[in-house]
Amino acid sequence: MPTLSVVVPHSLEQEQVVARLKAESETVLSSFGDHVRDFEHSWDDHTLTFRFTTFGMAVDGRVRVEPNQISTTASVPLAAMMFKGAIEANIRNRLEELLAPQS
């Protein structure tokens, strides 16, 4: 399966990033729940492993919260690769918003 990959730097504590990602997953599911089926996820320390089906396509991946960056990888069907740039840009933009320092 082809892979998507997004790396976003951050200046937060790892635990802050994990907390924000956990809260964000609830928001995403409530927003896109009609299009996502069979969503499974688990956290192991600073690593999120996930899988789901959307529009009949299976997606699985991993989000690693590292000390200075988040690394996201996902395996997607070949049919989704025509949208690779748009998908990666959307993920990058959302992560940058999520990781912006809050005042």
Secondary structure, DSSP 8 states (H G I E B T S, - for coil): --EEEEEEE--S-HHHHHHHHHHHHHHHHHHHTTTEEEEEEEEETTEEEEEEEETTEEEEEEEEE-SSEEEEEEE--GGGGGGHHHHHHHHHHHHHHHHS---
